[in-house]
């Protein structure tokens, strides 16, 4: 193997190792986030509050789009990602309500 190929392979491994660490951070962060949203769902169910809060959701989406722009992340992707999470949270809240 040439030196260039060896260096490229080393760089590729470093990038993949970083990606793996970041994936772990994302999974643990989502796990922590869902612990809190489930606690919110229980509070809402205990106090007969609606499972969704459209005003808060809209504010959160706008906030995340702004953060995404500052983080050099596609705001459209960030919005889709948050919408996916919000829908999952609402489903959890509906389950607590039952």
C-alpha positions as YAML, in Angstrom:
chain: A
units: angstrom
residues:
- id: 1
  name: UNK
  ca: [0.00, 0.00, 0.00]
- id: 2
  name: UNK
  ca: [1.16, 3.50, -0.75]
- id: 3
  name: UNK
  ca: [1.71, 6.06, 2.01]
- id: 4
  name: UNK
  ca: [-1.27, 8.05, 0.71]
- id: 5
  name: UNK
  ca: [-3.57, 5.04, 1.01]
- id: 6
  name: UNK
  ca: [-2.31, 4.27, 4.51]
- id: 7
  name: UNK
  ca: [-2.84, 7.90, 5.59]
- id: 8
  name: UNK
  ca: [-6.32, 7.91, 4.03]
- id: 9
  name: UNK
  ca: [-7.19, 4.68, 5.85]
- id: 10
  name: UNK
  ca: [-5.96, 6.15, 9.15]
- id: 11
  name: UNK
  ca: [-8.00, 9.32, 8.60]
- id: 12
  name: UNK
  ca: [-11.05, 7.26, 7.69]
- id: 13
  name: UNK
  ca: [-10.69, 5.26, 10.90]
- id: 14
  name: UNK
  ca: [-10.37, 8.46, 12.97]
- id: 15
  name: UNK
  ca: [-13.50, 9.93, 11.38]
- id: 16
  name: UNK
  ca: [-15.43, 6.70, 11.90]
- id: 17
  name: UNK
  ca: [-14.30, 6.48, 15.53]
- id: 18
  name: UNK
  ca: [-15.56, 10.05, 16.07]
- id: 19
  name: UNK
  ca: [-18.85, 9.23, 14.35]
- id: 20
  name: UNK
  ca: [-19.27, 6.18, 16.59]
- id: 21
  name: UNK
  ca: [-18.66, 8.29, 19.73]
- id: 22
  name: UNK
  ca: [-21.10, 10.94, 18.52]
- id: 23
  name: UNK
  ca: [-23.74, 8.28, 17.76]
- id: 24
  name: UNK
  ca: [-23.38, 7.04, 21.34]
- id: 25
  name: UNK
  ca: [-23.77, 10.61, 22.62]
- id: 26
  name: UNK
  ca: [-26.92, 11.04, 20.51]
- id: 27
  name: UNK
  ca: [-28.46, 7.81, 21.79]
- id: 28
  name: UNK
  ca: [-27.74, 8.61, 25.45]
- id: 29
  name: UNK
  ca: [-28.93, 12.20, 24.96]
- id: 30
  name: UNK
  ca: [-32.19, 11.01, 23.39]
- id: 31
  name: UNK
  ca: [-32.62, 8.52, 26.22]
- id: 32
  name: UNK
  ca: [-32.23, 11.32, 28.77]
- id: 33
  name: UNK
  ca: [-34.57, 13.58, 26.79]
- id: 34
  name: UNK
  ca: [-37.26, 10.90, 26.69]
- id: 35
  name: UNK
  ca: [-36.98, 10.34, 30.45]
- id: 36
  name: UNK
  ca: [-37.93, 13.99, 30.92]
- id: 37
  name: UNK
  ca: [-40.67, 14.00, 28.28]
- id: 38
  name: UNK
  ca: [-42.17, 10.89, 29.89]
- id: 39
  name: UNK
  ca: [-42.21, 12.69, 33.23]
- id: 40
  name: UNK
  ca: [-43.97, 15.59, 31.49]
- id: 41
  name: UNK
  ca: [-46.45, 13.10, 30.02]
- id: 42
  name: UNK
  ca: [-47.22, 11.69, 33.45]
- id: 43
  name: UNK
  ca: [-47.72, 15.20, 34.87]
- id: 44
  name: UNK
  ca: [-50.04, 16.08, 32.00]
- id: 45
  name: UNK
  ca: [-52.03, 12.88, 32.49]
- id: 46
  name: UNK
  ca: [-52.24, 13.41, 36.26]
- id: 47
  name: UNK
  ca: [-53.54, 16.95, 35.77]
- id: 48
  name: UNK
  ca: [-55.75, 16.24, 32.74]
- id: 49
  name: UNK
  ca: [-53.68, 18.45, 30.42]
- id: 50
  name: UNK
  ca: [-53.63, 17.88, 26.65]
- id: 51
  name: UNK
  ca: [-50.85, 15.62, 25.33]
- id: 52
  name: UNK
  ca: [-49.61, 18.22, 22.87]
- id: 53
  name: UNK
  ca: [-48.80, 21.91, 23.19]
- id: 54
  name: UNK
  ca: [-48.77, 23.41, 19.68]
- id: 55
  name: UNK
  ca: [-47.49, 26.81, 20.86]
- id: 56
  name: UNK
  ca: [-44.50, 25.28, 22.63]
- id: 57
  name: UNK
  ca: [-43.85, 22.94, 19.71]
- id: 58
  name: UNK
  ca: [-43.77, 25.86, 17.27]
- id: 59
  name: UNK
  ca: [-41.38, 27.78, 19.54]
- id: 60
  name: UNK
  ca: [-39.14, 24.76, 19.91]
- id: 61
  name: UNK
  ca: [-39.03, 24.21, 16.14]
- id: 62
  name: UNK
  ca: [-38.11, 27.87, 15.56]
- id: 63
  name: UNK
  ca: [-35.46, 27.63, 18.29]
- id: 64
  name: UNK
  ca: [-34.00, 24.45, 16.82]
- id: 65
  name: UNK
  ca: [-33.93, 25.95, 13.32]
- id: 66
  name: UNK
  ca: [-31.96, 28.89, 14.72]
- id: 67
  name: UNK
  ca: [-29.56, 26.59, 16.56]
- id: 68
  name: UNK
  ca: [-29.15, 24.49, 13.42]
- id: 69
  name: UNK
  ca: [-28.25, 27.54, 11.38]
- id: 70
  name: UNK
  ca: [-25.61, 28.52, 13.92]
- id: 71
  name: UNK
  ca: [-24.30, 24.95, 14.05]
- id: 72
  name: UNK
  ca: [-24.00, 24.75, 10.24]
- id: 73
  name: UNK
  ca: [-26.72, 22.09, 10.12]
- id: 74
  name: UNK
  ca: [-29.49, 22.13, 7.54]
- id: 75
  name: UNK
  ca: [-32.43, 23.80, 9.35]
- id: 76
  name: UNK
  ca: [-34.90, 21.74, 7.30]
- id: 77
  name: UNK
  ca: [-33.27, 18.54, 8.54]
- id: 78
  name: UNK
  ca: [-33.34, 19.86, 12.11]
- id: 79
  name: UNK
  ca: [-37.06, 20.71, 11.77]
- id: 80
  name: UNK
  ca: [-37.87, 17.23, 10.40]
- id: 81
  name: UNK
  ca: [-35.86, 15.61, 13.17]
- id: 82
  name: UNK
  ca: [-37.59, 17.60, 15.91]
- id: 83
  name: UNK
  ca: [-41.01, 16.98, 14.37]
- id: 84
  name: UNK
  ca: [-40.27, 13.25, 14.44]
- id: 85
  name: UNK
  ca: [-39.30, 13.45, 18.12]
- id: 86
  name: UNK
  ca: [-42.33, 15.60, 18.98]
- id: 87
  name: UNK
  ca: [-44.70, 13.10, 17.36]
- id: 88
  name: UNK
  ca: [-43.10, 10.28, 19.34]
- id: 89
  name: UNK
  ca: [-43.42, 12.27, 22.57]
- id: 90
  name: UNK
  ca: [-47.09, 13.04, 21.86]
- id: 91
  name: UNK
  ca: [-47.74, 9.33, 21.37]
- id: 92
  name: UNK
  ca: [-46.13, 8.63, 24.75]
- id: 93
  name: UNK
  ca: [-48.26, 11.36, 26.36]
- id: 94
  name: UNK
  ca: [-51.41, 9.89, 24.83]
- id: 95
  name: UNK
  ca: [-50.50, 6.50, 26.29]
- id: 96
  name: UNK
  ca: [-50.11, 8.02, 29.75]
- id: 97
  name: UNK
  ca: [-53.50, 9.70, 29.37]
- id: 98
  name: UNK
  ca: [-55.22, 6.33, 28.79]
...
